[in-house]
Amino acid sequence: MPVPDRRVSMQQLHLLSYNIQAGISTRQYSEYLTKSWKHVLPHREHLPNLSRIASILHEYDFVGLQEVDAGSLRSGFVDQTEYLAYHAQFPYWYKQVNRNLGRLARHSNGVLSRVRPSAITKYKLPGFPGRGVVVVELETTDESVLAVCILHLALGRRARRRQLDYLRELAAHYPYVVMMGDFNCDCDSRAFKDLVANTDLRGLDCEFKTFPSWYPRRNLDHILASGNLRIIGVGVRVLDHSLSDHLPVSMKVALPKGVQLAT
């Protein structure tokens, strides 16, 4: 992997979460039907679209990806997390394969980081197989850990509630925590509101919509940070990049005064 072409602040992290729909650009609802074959077979727009996504990721310190293909027929056997890491110049990357259909599809979460992780742990989430969360631990100078959790939750309400309960218990193990990804629910979800109400996670903004990318009406994608992390600027931002059926979200967070990421 190439060395990143810029220094990373050891006190702040610029975060991005993006459901990239396996590199498929969708521009209207009808394409879920007319272009459904792209979820099974390779297509010539696949690599150019991934390269456009890589150009967006380049300015961030840490990226969580959802709906990434880990190398199968539909992606032309390209490991998309590795491809994006290389082209966006991230030295550390990791994929969590949650639903492995062999040569047909390998549904994954992906991690891209400019900071060396001290540990990476993957968890299968409760409910129907195929959903997971990957926890990346970054050491801090106060001999603690910042845990960044990349997740993709279920479509079903009952399974999603169990998964949100699981995440609440998981977050309790870490002094500093960020949760980011496709929660598949918005501010109308009672289970999601319970997660925020029963933790010190902050950053929820119900005004920003991420889905569908061509006419955003739902805020399914979120970045939440524990209360001891300072959210810099306006908080969460939704980026106007229609390269998937979701829009990416970003946030910049800072560790408490006097605490930095360990080199």
Backbone as CSV, one residue per row, in Angstrom:
resi,resn,N_x,N_y,N_z,CA_x,CA_y,CA_z,C_x,C_y,C_z
1,MET,0.832,-1.192,0.000,0.000,0.000,0.000,0.876,1.256,0.000
2,PRO,0.480,2.320,-0.747,1.259,3.554,-0.749,1.105,4.298,0.569
3,VAL,2.095,5.125,0.904,2.024,5.953,2.093,1.090,7.123,1.814
4,PRO,0.172,7.490,2.754,-0.711,8.631,2.533,0.085,9.904,2.268
5,ASP,-0.491,10.791,1.456,0.238,11.972,1.041,-0.019,13.156,1.970
6,ARG,-0.588,12.951,3.142,-0.783,14.033,4.091,-0.723,13.475,5.504
7,ARG,-0.429,14.368,6.464,-0.358,13.964,7.856,-1.748,13.922,8.462
8,VAL,-1.926,13.048,9.438,-3.189,12.924,10.137,-3.051,13.585,11.502
9,SER,-4.033,14.397,11.888,-4.026,14.977,13.219,-4.189,13.866,14.241
10,MET,-3.377,13.902,15.290,-3.473,12.882,16.325,-4.521,13.236,17.382
11,GLN,-5.178,14.390,17.209,-6.182,14.804,18.179,-7.589,14.756,17.595
12,GLN,-7.681,14.790,16.264,-8.968,14.810,15.584,-9.042,13.687,14.562
13,LEU,-10.257,13.301,14.235,-10.493,12.342,13.164,-11.599,12.864,12.256
14,HIS,-11.321,12.880,10.964,-12.336,13.237,9.977,-12.932,11.935,9.454
15,LEU,-14.207,11.703,9.763,-14.868,10.419,9.521,-15.819,10.497,8.337
16,LEU,-15.946,9.377,7.625,-16.940,9.265,6.554,-17.561,7.880,6.616
17,SER,-18.878,7.825,6.429,-19.586,6.548,6.311,-20.321,6.534,4.981
18,TYR,-20.214,5.390,4.260,-20.789,5.349,2.906,-21.246,3.933,2.572
19,ASN,-22.534,3.798,2.267,-23.069,2.569,1.682,-22.907,2.704,0.177
20,ILE,-21.996,1.931,-0.409,-21.647,2.136,-1.821,-22.401,1.209,-2.772
21,GLN,-23.291,0.370,-2.256,-24.114,-0.512,-3.090,-23.268,-1.286,-4.110
22,ALA,-22.157,-1.845,-3.613,-21.258,-2.660,-4.446,-20.759,-1.913,-5.679
23,GLY,-20.649,-0.592,-5.565,-20.136,0.199,-6.681,-21.139,0.468,-7.773
24,ILE,-22.419,0.203,-7.501,-23.471,0.387,-8.507,-24.088,1.767,-8.340
25,SER,-24.114,2.551,-9.392,-24.727,3.870,-9.367,-26.197,3.741,-9.752
26,THR,-27.094,4.091,-8.838,-28.536,4.009,-9.086,-29.114,5.408,-9.069
27,ARG,-29.912,5.746,-10.088,-30.400,7.116,-10.243,-31.910,7.247,-10.145
28,GLN,-32.627,6.128,-10.109,-34.073,6.168,-9.943,-34.563,4.783,-9.529
29,TYR,-35.777,4.760,-8.941,-36.306,3.506,-8.411,-36.400,2.412,-9.469
30,SER,-36.756,2.773,-10.702,-36.941,1.769,-11.749,-35.664,0.986,-12.025
31,GLU,-34.508,1.574,-11.709,-33.245,0.893,-11.977,-33.006,-0.287,-11.033
32,TYR,-33.708,-0.326,-9.891,-33.619,-1.513,-9.041,-34.102,-2.746,-9.814
33,LEU,-35.023,-2.539,-10.760,-35.509,-3.633,-11.599,-34.716,-3.741,-12.894
34,THR,-34.603,-2.623,-13.623,-33.989,-2.684,-14.947,-32.493,-2.974,-14.902
35,LYS,-31.839,-2.614,-13.788,-30.402,-2.855,-13.663,-30.079,-3.830,-12.536
36,SER,-31.068,-4.653,-12.187,-30.853,-5.636,-11.120,-29.770,-6.646,-11.486
37,TRP,-29.543,-6.853,-12.772,-28.521,-7.806,-13.213,-27.118,-7.388,-12.745
38,LYS,-26.924,-6.088,-12.455,-25.616,-5.626,-11.998,-25.260,-6.156,-10.610
39,HIS,-26.271,-6.631,-9.872,-26.011,-7.221,-8.558,-25.551,-8.676,-8.676
40,VAL,-25.528,-9.186,-9.909,-25.138,-10.576,-10.147,-23.975,-10.683,-11.121
41,LEU,-23.974,-9.818,-12.152,-22.988,-9.899,-13.233,-22.113,-8.654,-13.264
42,PRO,-20.865,-8.783,-13.732,-19.987,-7.617,-13.842,-20.477,-6.656,-14.920
43,HIS,-20.106,-5.383,-14.800,-20.519,-4.380,-15.773,-19.391,-3.377,-15.951
44,ARG,-19.340,-2.715,-17.084,-18.195,-1.868,-17.428,-18.145,-0.568,-16.635
45,GLU,-19.268,-0.164,-16.006,-19.262,1.066,-15.216,-18.689,0.858,-13.812
46,HIS,-18.451,-0.387,-13.459,-18.097,-0.736,-12.080,-16.793,-0.076,-11.610
47,LEU,-15.696,-0.258,-12.343,-14.415,0.311,-11.919,-14.378,1.840,-12.031
48,PRO,-14.901,2.445,-13.108,-14.931,3.915,-13.134,-15.718,4.515,-11.966
49,ASN,-16.812,3.870,-11.574,-17.588,4.398,-10.457,-16.832,4.236,-9.143
50,LEU,-16.141,3.103,-8.976,-15.316,2.926,-7.783,-14.207,3.973,-7.721
51,SER,-13.638,4.307,-8.860,-12.583,5.325,-8.882,-13.129,6.692,-8.492
52,ARG,-14.354,6.991,-8.912,-14.977,8.256,-8.501,-15.215,8.271,-6.987
53,ILE,-15.636,7.130,-6.438,-15.823,7.038,-4.990,-14.489,7.231,-4.277
54,ALA,-13.432,6.624,-4.794,-12.101,6.761,-4.184,-11.665,8.221,-4.124
55,SER,-12.008,9.004,-5.126,-11.611,10.412,-5.142,-12.300,11.197,-4.033
56,ILE,-13.478,10.749,-3.591,-14.186,11.384,-2.471,-13.528,11.007,-1.152
57,LEU,-13.135,9.740,-1.017,-12.618,9.225,0.244,-11.254,9.797,0.599
58,HIS,-10.553,10.301,-0.371,-9.147,10.676,-0.203,-8.923,11.683,0.919
59,GLU,-9.877,12.583,1.175,-9.653,13.659,2.146,-9.956,13.245,3.582
60,TYR,-10.393,12.010,3.821,-10.809,11.598,5.161,-9.734,10.762,5.856
61,ASP,-9.832,10.732,7.194,-8.884,9.967,8.001,-9.338,8.540,8.229
62,PHE,-10.660,8.350,8.284,-11.209,7.039,8.613,-12.538,6.900,7.885
63,VAL,-12.699,5.792,7.163,-13.900,5.564,6.355,-14.511,4.217,6.712
64,GLY,-15.824,4.220,6.947,-16.580,2.987,7.122,-17.459,2.761,5.905
65,LEU,-17.364,1.588,5.308,-18.100,1.265,4.091,-19.109,0.158,4.362
66,GLN,-20.247,0.247,3.703,-21.234,-0.822,3.756,-21.593,-1.232,2.326
67,GLU,-22.121,-2.442,2.209,-22.458,-3.037,0.900,-21.260,-3.004,-0.039
68,VAL,-20.136,-3.472,0.470,-18.921,-3.613,-0.333,-18.813,-5.075,-0.755
69,ASP,-18.370,-5.321,-1.979,-18.146,-6.699,-2.413,-16.680,-7.061,-2.205
70,ALA,-16.457,-8.228,-1.613,-15.095,-8.645,-1.265,-14.408,-9.436,-2.376
71,GLY,-15.007,-9.436,-3.570,-14.396,-10.122,-4.706,-15.227,-11.291,-5.170
72,SER,-16.051,-11.070,-6.184,-16.929,-12.117,-6.718,-17.233,-11.793,-8.179
73,LEU,-18.108,-12.580,-8.766,-18.441,-12.394,-10.183,-18.951,-10.988,-10.454
74,ARG,-19.859,-10.497,-9.630,-20.494,-9.203,-9.918,-19.503,-8.041,-9.864
75,SER,-18.427,-8.185,-9.076,-17.427,-7.121,-8.986,-16.231,-7.382,-9.885
76,GLY,-16.357,-8.383,-10.777,-15.216,-8.743,-11.608,-14.078,-9.311,-10.782
77,PHE,-14.452,-9.928,-9.633,-13.495,-10.522,-8.682,-12.493,-9.490,-8.142
78,VAL,-12.972,-8.249,-8.030,-12.189,-7.177,-7.411,-12.629,-7.045,-5.957
79,ASP,-11.675,-7.099,-5.045,-11.958,-6.807,-3.646,-12.113,-5.291,-3.543
80,GLN,-13.340,-4.830,-3.377,-13.609,-3.402,-3.482,-12.995,-2.596,-2.333
81,THR,-12.925,-3.176,-1.141,-12.285,-2.467,-0.032,-10.807,-2.246,-0.335
82,GLU,-10.138,-3.277,-0.807,-8.723,-3.148,-1.150,-8.531,-2.149,-2.291
83,TYR,-9.397,-2.208,-3.289,-9.308,-1.281,-4.425,-9.410,0.163,-3.967
84,LEU,-10.392,0.445,-3.108,-10.595,1.806,-2.627,-9.441,2.249,-1.729
85,ALA,-8.922,1.339,-0.910,-7.775,1.668,-0.060,-6.572,2.076,-0.912
86,TYR,-6.332,1.337,-1.972,-5.190,1.623,-2.836,-5.362,2.967,-3.553
87,HIS,-6.535,3.175,-4.149,-6.728,4.369,-4.970,-6.968,5.628,-4.142
88,ALA,-7.440,5.486,-2.902,-7.597,6.644,-2.017,-6.410,6.774,-1.067
89,GLN,-5.421,5.899,-1.210,-4.152,5.955,-0.478,-4.328,5.825,1.041
90,PHE,-5.030,4.783,1.440,-5.137,4.434,2.857,-4.184,3.275,3.152
91,PRO,-3.331,3.400,4.153,-2.373,2.335,4.441,-2.976,1.136,5.172
92,TYR,-4.117,1.329,5.847,-4.710,0.240,6.626,-6.150,0.019,6.166
93,TRP,-6.456,-1.227,5.898,-7.808,-1.543,5.463,-8.189,-2.936,5.950
94,TYR,-9.496,-3.161,6.026,-9.998,-4.437,6.541,-11.414,-4.647,6.000
95,LYS,-11.749,-5.880,5.722,-13.108,-6.203,5.275,-13.717,-7.256,6.199
96,GLN,-15.005,-7.121,6.426,-15.762,-8.097,7.197,-16.826,-8.687,6.277
97,VAL,-16.641,-9.920,5.854,-17.616,-10.586,4.977,-18.753,-11.113,5.843
98,ASN,-19.954,-10.602,5.594,-21.113,-10.974,6.400,-22.043,-11.971,5.710
99,ARG,-22.063,-11.946,4.391,-22.898,-12.889,3.643,-22.085,-13.359,2.447
100,ASN,-21.610,-14.601,2.524,-20.719,-15.131,1.496,-21.483,-16.066,0.575
101,LEU,-21.741,-15.604,-0.649,-22.419,-16.409,-1.658,-21.417,-16.953,-2.681
102,GLY,-20.182,-17.096,-2.255,-19.144,-17.675,-3.109,-18.845,-16.804,-4.309
103,ARG,-18.846,-17.387,-5.475,-18.505,-16.664,-6.697,-19.553,-15.626,-7.078
104,LEU,-20.769,-15.727,-6.545,-21.847,-14.816,-6.940,-21.761,-13.457,-6.240
105,ALA,-21.501,-13.439,-4.945,-21.446,-12.183,-4.192,-20.835,-12.439,-2.826
106,ARG,-20.108,-11.444,-2.332,-19.523,-11.504,-0.981,-19.790,-10.166,-0.301
107,HIS,-20.951,-10.094,0.359,-21.416,-8.851,0.975,-20.579,-8.538,2.210
108,SER,-20.080,-7.304,2.302,-19.111,-6.974,3.349,-19.308,-5.569,3.897
109,ASN,-18.762,-5.365,5.097,-18.437,-4.034,5.604,-16.951,-3.804,5.338
110,GLY,-16.568,-2.548,5.152,-15.169,-2.235,4.886,-14.656,-1.127,5.779
111,VAL,-13.360,-1.173,6.079,-12.686,-0.172,6.902,-11.481,0.354,6.144
112,LEU,-11.337,1.675,6.099,-10.141,2.326,5.572,-9.641,3.290,6.642
113,SER,-8.370,3.217,6.995,-7.856,4.057,8.075,-6.449,4.559,7.764
114,ARG,-6.187,5.811,8.142,-4.838,6.365,8.055,-4.094,6.206,9.377
115,VAL,-4.810,5.770,10.402,-4.214,5.532,11.718,-4.112,4.025,11.931
116,ARG,-2.980,3.568,12.435,-2.780,2.135,12.632,-3.713,1.626,13.742
117,PRO,-4.583,0.662,13.448,-5.436,0.092,14.496,-4.611,-0.747,15.474
118,SER,-4.988,-0.697,16.743,-4.352,-1.575,17.729,-5.042,-2.936,17.759
119,ALA,-6.305,-2.980,17.343,-7.048,-4.247,17.273,-8.258,-4.049,16.375
120,ILE,-8.664,-5.117,15.711,-9.888,-5.117,14.899,-10.655,-6.377,15.254
121,THR,-11.926,-6.200,15.625,-12.770,-7.340,16.004,-14.067,-7.296,15.216
122,LYS,-14.456,-8.422,14.663,-15.714,-8.473,13.922,-16.744,-9.270,14.725
123,TYR,-17.987,-8.821,14.665,-19.086,-9.466,15.375,-20.237,-9.724,14.407
124,LYS,-20.859,-10.873,14.544,-22.105,-11.140,13.845,-23.244,-10.581,14.675
125,LEU,-24.124,-9.835,14.058,-25.230,-9.244,14.782,-26.389,-10.225,14.931
126,PRO,-27.206,-10.087,15.966,-28.364,-10.973,16.143,-29.332,-10.862,14.965
127,GLY,-30.157,-11.900,14.806,-31.125,-11.905,13.721,-30.700,-12.819,12.593
128,PHE,-31.348,-12.659,11.462,-31.050,-13.486,10.296,-29.594,-13.290,9.891
129,PRO,-28.863,-14.375,9.564,-27.435,-14.247,9.217,-27.208,-13.271,8.060
130,GLY,-26.082,-12.546,8.141,-25.727,-11.647,7.053,-25.508,-10.211,7.457
131,ARG,-25.665,-9.916,8.766,-25.425,-8.559,9.242,-24.322,-8.583,10.285
132,GLY,-23.477,-7.535,10.270,-22.365,-7.529,11.206,-21.904,-6.132,11.566
133,VAL,-21.043,-6.094,12.567,-20.386,-4.853,12.968,-18.911,-5.163,13.161
134,VAL,-18.052,-4.277,12.681,-16.614,-4.432,12.877,-16.148,-3.280,13.763
135,VAL,-15.397,-3.614,14.816,-14.934,-2.631,15.790,-13.430,-2.442,15.619
136,VAL,-13.040,-1.220,15.303,-11.631,-0.871,15.120,-11.185,-0.081,16.342
137,GLU,-10.179,-0.575,17.045,-9.680,0.094,18.238,-8.433,0.903,17.893
138,LEU,-8.460,2.174,18.290,-7.331,3.076,18.100,-6.830,3.491,19.480
139,GLU,-5.559,3.231,19.777,-5.017,3.556,21.093,-4.890,5.069,21.270
140,THR,-5.073,5.515,22.519,-4.940,6.931,22.848,-3.835,7.129,23.890
141,THR,-3.388,8.365,24.025,-2.254,8.634,24.905,-2.615,8.591,26.385
142,ASP,-3.905,8.507,26.717,-4.281,8.331,28.122,-4.469,6.856,28.455
143,GLU,-3.788,6.004,27.664,-3.807,4.548,27.857,-5.225,3.995,27.789
144,SER,-5.988,4.555,26.884,-7.364,4.133,26.672,-7.533,3.753,25.205
145,VAL,-8.783,3.635,24.765,-9.073,3.190,23.406,-10.245,3.994,22.842
146,LEU,-10.083,4.424,21.598,-11.201,4.941,20.815,-11.671,3.816,19.916
147,ALA,-12.923,3.385,20.087,-13.488,2.305,19.277,-14.393,2.896,18.211
148,VAL,-14.092,2.604,16.955,-14.937,3.026,15.844,-15.652,1.785,15.320
149,CYS,-16.980,1.820,15.373,-17.807,0.664,15.013,-18.475,0.927,13.672
150,ILE,-18.221,0.061,12.692,-18.836,0.179,11.368,-19.893,-0.897,11.259
151,LEU,-21.112,-0.523,10.912,-22.227,-1.456,10.998,-23.188,-1.298,9.828
152,HIS,-23.948,-2.372,9.617,-25.034,-2.374,8.632,-26.148,-3.223,9.221
153,LEU,-27.253,-2.568,9.595,-28.317,-3.246,10.321,-29.372,-3.825,9.388
154,ALA,-30.238,-4.662,9.967,-31.253,-5.404,9.218,-32.386,-4.493,8.752
155,LEU,-33.104,-4.970,7.760,-34.294,-4.276,7.281,-35.480,-4.499,8.207
156,GLY,-35.585,-5.684,8.795,-36.709,-6.043,9.642,-36.673,-5.346,10.992
157,ARG,-37.820,-4.859,11.453,-37.889,-4.081,12.688,-37.487,-4.909,13.905
158,ARG,-37.971,-6.143,13.993,-37.683,-6.960,15.176,-36.199,-7.296,15.271
159,ALA,-35.593,-7.712,14.163,-34.160,-8.018,14.165,-33.343,-6.768,14.451
160,ARG,-33.780,-5.642,13.910,-33.034,-4.396,14.099,-33.047,-3.964,15.565
161,ARG,-34.161,-4.159,16.248,-34.209,-3.823,17.676,-33.195,-4.664,18.451
162,ARG,-33.135,-5.959,18.176,-32.156,-6.806,18.851,-30.735,-6.333,18.559
163,GLN,-30.492,-5.910,17.320,-29.158,-5.447,16.942,-28.804,-4.131,17.632
164,LEU,-29.763,-3.225,17.763,-29.508,-1.961,18.446,-29.252,-2.189,19.934
165,ASP,-29.964,-3.142,20.536,-29.701,-3.502,21.931,-28.289,-4.061,22.083
166,TYR,-27.883,-4.876,21.119,-26.533,-5.447,21.119,-25.482,-4.349,21.025
167,LEU,-25.722,-3.359,20.164,-24.771,-2.255,19.998,-24.675,-1.408,21.259
168,ARG,-25.791,-1.231,21.953,-25.756,-0.461,23.194,-24.859,-1.148,24.220
169,GLU,-24.956,-2.468,24.315,-24.095,-3.212,25.245,-22.636,-3.159,24.802
170,LEU,-22.419,-3.217,23.494,-21.056,-3.166,22.964,-20.399,-1.816,23.273
171,ALA,-21.143,-0.733,23.090,-20.595,0.605,23.314,-20.180,0.813,24.760
172,ALA,-20.855,0.127,25.679,-20.569,0.313,27.109,-19.183,-0.173,27.508
173,HIS,-18.521,-0.940,26.638,-17.206,-1.495,26.958,-16.064,-0.524,26.647
174,TYR,-16.363,0.601,26.006,-15.294,1.478,25.538,-15.438,2.884,26.115
175,PRO,-14.323,3.512,26.480,-14.380,4.878,27.020,-14.726,5.919,25.953
176,TYR,-14.191,5.749,24.743,-14.512,6.626,23.620,-15.061,5.732,22.507
177,VAL,-16.183,6.148,21.909,-16.775,5.296,20.879,-17.448,6.141,19.804
178,VAL,-17.329,5.655,18.566,-18.055,6.196,17.418,-18.797,5.035,16.777
179,MET,-20.072,5.245,16.451,-20.845,4.260,15.692,-21.259,4.902,14.386
180,MET,-20.974,4.231,13.291,-21.259,4.797,11.979,-21.660,3.704,10.999
181,GLY,-22.610,4.058,10.126,-23.016,3.095,9.122,-24.444,3.276,8.670
182,ASP,-24.930,2.237,8.012,-26.308,2.183,7.520,-27.147,1.509,8.597
183,PHE,-27.880,2.322,9.365,-28.711,1.799,10.436,-30.044,1.264,9.913
184,ASN,-30.361,1.521,8.645,-31.622,1.099,8.039,-32.837,1.563,8.829
185,CYS,-32.690,2.665,9.573,-33.819,3.262,10.276,-33.520,4.731,10.502
186,ASP,-34.567,5.502,10.705,-34.401,6.928,10.912,-34.985,7.336,12.256
187,CYS,-35.266,8.603,12.410,-35.682,9.133,13.711,-37.077,8.680,14.128
188,ASP,-37.817,8.048,13.242,-39.132,7.518,13.601,-39.041,6.177,14.306
189,SER,-37.871,5.568,14.321,-37.695,4.244,14.919,-37.618,4.348,16.437
190,ARG,-38.522,3.654,17.133,-38.502,3.668,18.588,-37.214,3.036,19.124
191,ALA,-36.776,1.932,18.496,-35.565,1.253,18.956,-34.340,2.140,18.788
192,PHE,-34.300,2.892,17.694,-33.169,3.802,17.461,-33.186,4.946,18.465
193,LYS,-34.371,5.490,18.733,-34.484,6.552,19.734,-34.082,6.044,21.110
194,ASP,-34.404,4.763,21.404,-34.002,4.179,22.686,-32.485,4.080,22.800
195,LEU,-31.821,3.720,21.696,-30.355,3.638,21.712,-29.755,4.982,22.091
196,VAL,-30.217,6.046,21.460,-29.671,7.375,21.713,-30.029,7.838,23.125
197,ALA,-31.249,7.547,23.559,-31.704,8.004,24.875,-30.986,7.294,26.015
198,ASN,-30.584,6.050,25.806,-30.004,5.240,26.879,-28.481,5.148,26.816
199,THR,-27.870,5.952,25.985,-26.407,6.060,25.918,-26.067,7.544,25.888
200,ASP,-24.779,7.851,25.877,-24.396,9.259,25.727,-23.979,9.550,24.288
201,LEU,-24.441,8.728,23.345,-24.107,8.949,21.939,-24.798,10.206,21.433
202,ARG,-24.034,11.045,20.743,-24.552,12.300,20.214,-24.257,12.386,18.719
203,GLY,-24.900,13.365,18.070,-24.664,13.591,16.653,-25.854,13.285,15.773
204,LEU,-26.952,12.797,16.374,-28.141,12.491,15.582,-28.757,13.785,15.065
205,ASP,-28.981,13.853,13.779,-29.620,15.009,13.156,-30.694,14.507,12.201
206,CYS,-31.948,14.717,12.571,-33.063,14.163,11.804,-33.361,14.954,10.534
207,GLU,-32.723,16.101,10.362,-33.011,16.938,9.194,-32.277,16.463,7.947
208,PHE,-31.160,15.768,8.128,-30.356,15.366,6.983,-30.813,14.014,6.453
209,LYS,-31.107,13.940,5.173,-31.615,12.724,4.538,-30.540,12.131,3.624
210,THR,-30.483,10.801,3.578,-29.436,10.129,2.793,-29.969,9.144,1.756
211,PHE,-31.260,8.840,1.796,-31.792,7.798,0.907,-33.181,8.192,0.410
212,PRO,-33.452,7.927,-0.910,-32.504,7.514,-1.955,-31.669,8.699,-2.421
213,SER,-30.529,8.432,-2.972,-29.560,9.493,-3.285,-30.095,10.517,-4.287
214,TRP,-30.994,10.093,-5.189,-31.489,10.994,-6.218,-32.647,11.873,-5.713
215,TYR,-33.255,11.489,-4.579,-34.336,12.283,-3.991,-34.411,11.939,-2.508
216,PRO,-33.454,12.410,-1.722,-33.327,11.952,-0.331,-34.545,12.315,0.525
217,ARG,-35.144,11.272,1.112,-36.324,11.472,1.956,-36.202,10.779,3.309
218,ARG,-35.175,9.929,3.495,-35.008,9.220,4.760,-33.558,9.351,5.235
219,ASN,-33.378,9.461,6.549,-32.004,9.524,7.092,-31.654,8.170,7.694
220,LEU,-31.171,7.273,6.828,-30.837,5.904,7.227,-29.387,5.770,7.679
221,ASP,-28.554,6.712,7.295,-27.116,6.624,7.555,-26.736,7.650,8.622
222,HIS,-25.974,7.195,9.620,-25.701,8.046,10.774,-24.259,7.879,11.243
223,ILE,-23.757,8.926,11.903,-22.521,8.854,12.680,-22.840,9.387,14.063
224,LEU,-22.610,8.569,15.086,-22.869,8.940,16.473,-21.567,8.845,17.256
225,ALA,-21.336,9.806,18.139,-20.093,9.844,18.919,-20.415,9.969,20.401
226,SER,-19.612,9.325,21.237,-19.821,9.402,22.680,-19.620,10.826,23.178
227,GLY,-20.265,11.143,24.297,-20.303,12.508,24.792,-18.963,13.091,25.160
228,ASN,-17.960,12.243,25.423,-16.639,12.767,25.777,-15.792,13.084,24.545
229,LEU,-16.339,12.876,23.353,-15.691,13.316,22.121,-16.342,14.620,21.673
230,ARG,-15.538,15.565,21.256,-16.073,16.850,20.810,-16.380,16.778,19.322
231,ILE,-17.615,17.095,18.968,-18.012,17.147,17.561,-17.674,18.541,17.037
232,ILE,-16.861,18.589,16.011,-16.338,19.852,15.490,-17.239,20.381,14.380
233,GLY,-17.472,21.681,14.409,-18.255,22.321,13.353,-19.737,22.060,13.485
234,VAL,-20.392,21.883,12.340,-21.857,21.752,12.315,-22.329,20.359,12.702
235,GLY,-21.409,19.431,12.890,-21.797,18.058,13.197,-21.812,17.204,11.955
236,VAL,-22.826,16.369,11.839,-22.901,15.485,10.682,-23.223,16.287,9.423
237,ARG,-22.606,15.878,8.328,-22.875,16.487,7.023,-23.228,15.389,6.033
238,VAL,-24.192,15.662,5.175,-24.531,14.763,4.083,-23.903,15.329,2.815
239,LEU,-23.163,14.501,2.108,-22.436,14.950,0.922,-23.236,14.634,-0.334
240,ASP,-23.271,15.562,-1.237,-24.065,15.434,-2.459,-23.266,14.703,-3.534
241,HIS,-23.084,13.399,-3.323,-22.376,12.560,-4.293,-23.266,11.361,-4.614
242,SER,-23.898,11.375,-5.770,-24.862,10.333,-6.143,-24.179,9.204,-6.907
243,LEU,-23.302,8.482,-6.223,-22.575,7.377,-6.849,-23.081,6.023,-6.365
244,SER,-24.123,6.042,-5.531,-24.748,4.850,-4.975,-26.220,5.189,-4.799
245,ASP,-26.987,4.302,-4.167,-28.368,4.671,-3.850,-28.452,5.360,-2.486
246,HIS,-27.330,5.436,-1.747,-27.223,6.204,-0.513,-26.268,7.369,-0.732
247,LEU,-26.454,8.437,0.041,-25.481,9.517,0.087,-24.540,9.284,1.265
248,PRO,-23.270,9.672,1.139,-22.326,9.521,2.256,-22.556,10.582,3.320
249,VAL,-22.165,10.250,4.562,-22.241,11.208,5.667,-20.858,11.346,6.288
250,SER,-20.565,12.553,6.792,-19.254,12.802,7.379,-19.402,13.529,8.715
251,MET,-18.365,13.436,9.527,-18.296,14.148,10.799,-16.838,14.253,11.206
252,LYS,-16.498,15.344,11.891,-15.160,15.501,12.454,-15.283,15.506,13.975
253,VAL,-14.498,14.651,14.629,-14.545,14.562,16.091,-13.140,14.783,16.649
254,ALA,-13.105,15.237,17.909,-11.830,15.466,18.590,-11.860,14.785,19.952
255,LEU,-10.718,14.245,20.334,-10.550,13.682,21.677,-10.511,14.808,22.709
256,PRO,-10.706,14.496,23.987,-10.644,15.552,25.014,-9.304,16.265,25.023
257,LYS,-9.282,17.467,25.572,-8.067,18.264,25.633,-6.961,17.492,26.366
258,GLY,-5.798,17.466,25.759,-4.657,16.766,26.348,-4.542,15.309,25.968
259,VAL,-5.542,14.771,25.241,-5.526,13.371,24.805,-5.356,13.335,23.293
260,GLN,-4.505,12.425,22.835,-4.285,12.257,21.399,-4.318,10.782,21.054
261,LEU,-4.419,10.498,19.764,-4.240,9.129,19.286,-2.766,8.774,19.429
262,ALA,-2.497,7.574,19.887,-1.107,7.121,20.038,-0.533,6.831,18.670
263,THR,0.715,7.197,18.462,1.350,6.965,17.158,1.846,5.532,17.063
